[in-house]
Amino acid sequence: MSSEFPVPETRVLAIASHVVSGNVGNKIAVFTLQSLGCDVAALNTVQFSNHTGYHQWTGSKVSAEEISSLYDGLKQSYLDDFDMMLSGYIPGAEAVSAVGRIGEDLREKSLAGSSSPGGFFWVLDPVMGDNGRLYVAEEVVPAYQALIEHADLILPNQFEAEVLSGVKIVDMDTLKEAIEMLHRRYRIPHVIITSVSLPTSDLPPQHLSVVGSTMTSDFRPRLFKIVFPAIDCYFSGTGDMFAALMTARMRQAIWEEPSDLRTRRSWLSGDEADVLSLPLVRAVERVLGSMHEVLTKTAEAMAVAVEKTKATTAAALVDGGEESKKKAHLLTSKNAELRLVRNVASLRNPEVVFKAKAI
């Protein structure tokens, strides 16, 4: 492993959305993974001018047939030698199924060409909805339910975890039940619920938590929680940054373990492993360190940019009409784009200040 890069040499196939301007989807994944030393092949599922949070954009979605065709092109040229796959936003049930077939094919290729079941690892972000509602077609849900058993690590938010598990999460007991259901029903080894908000909680004010688990050999959860301060600002692309960082940091954490762990399918630690010694725990702690630093610096830069915008556009926005409100929203959306390029040091070498606790 190079001293410059924390992650061993890794080839990643990143399947997610793409925007010409801004930072979401593969725009985040490619830069983040490359900054940590990974070689990334980007298969884009949409090509938009900007992310949809602007409320206006141009571009198009990529069909399931084209996704499959692009992957076939890689195979035909022997460019499908990937160690990991990261999948994010996928437009429609047929496209979700196409990405599932790619993941299965890469798994089969790894098993056929190596004596190591741990030669391929798939990180899946099941992008379906948030805050109690779907923002994809209803038929996307069963498409995801059919393929997540082939993944190694899934990153649902609380709503997506409820949809996949069938368990309404209202307290810590139902949260545990939902994660155990994901382990047992789908045989998914690693689960991280990326945003947990419970009606009754022991969290300090203005704090959030991430809850994760690596299952045992009999599908019991090994649960942990990490609490971190919330930043009072709206950002787009935070889930994409979390997923990209998790892909790299999970690989790093496994390579810090005795070498036999990396040969096991799904990099599943033995039942004797203590919760807080799990590679998944170390990976999430590093990821949250980077996330907090980048988001804090983005919020600071955003505040400065907003003041500049007010000074230069005050006359244009003075009437308060619909066009004025629209322009204000567009400028705010631009100023809220994640500041990644100028904060690459926070991606590579974050201070790890948020530590896990066993549940």
Secondary structure as GFF3:
##gff-version 3
##sequence-region A 1 359
A	DSSP	beta_strand	10	19	.	.	.	ID=ss1
A	DSSP	alpha_helix	25	35	.	.	.	ID=ss2
A	DSSP	beta_strand	38	48	.	.	.	ID=ss3
A	DSSP	three_ten_helix	52	54	.	.	.	ID=ss4
A	DSSP	beta_strand	59	61	.	.	.	ID=ss5
A	DSSP	alpha_helix	64	76	.	.	.	ID=ss6
A	DSSP	beta_strand	84	87	.	.	.	ID=ss7
A	DSSP	alpha_helix	93	113	.	.	.	ID=ss8
A	DSSP	three_ten_helix	117	119	.	.	.	ID=ss9
A	DSSP	beta_strand	121	124	.	.	.	ID=ss10
A	DSSP	beta_strand	129	130	.	.	.	ID=ss11
A	DSSP	beta_strand	133	134	.	.	.	ID=ss12
A	DSSP	alpha_helix	140	147	.	.	.	ID=ss13
A	DSSP	three_ten_helix	148	150	.	.	.	ID=ss14
A	DSSP	beta_strand	153	154	.	.	.	ID=ss15
A	DSSP	alpha_helix	158	165	.	.	.	ID=ss16
A	DSSP	alpha_helix	172	186	.	.	.	ID=ss17
A	DSSP	beta_strand	190	196	.	.	.	ID=ss18
A	DSSP	beta_strand	207	214	.	.	.	ID=ss19
A	DSSP	beta_strand	223	229	.	.	.	ID=ss20
A	DSSP	alpha_helix	238	255	.	.	.	ID=ss21
A	DSSP	three_ten_helix	261	263	.	.	.	ID=ss22
A	DSSP	three_ten_helix	265	267	.	.	.	ID=ss23
A	DSSP	three_ten_helix	275	277	.	.	.	ID=ss24
A	DSSP	alpha_helix	279	317	.	.	.	ID=ss25
A	DSSP	alpha_helix	322	335	.	.	.	ID=ss26
A	DSSP	three_ten_helix	341	343	.	.	.	ID=ss27
A	DSSP	alpha_helix	344	348	.	.	.	ID=ss28
A	DSSP	beta_strand	357	358	.	.	.	ID=ss29
###
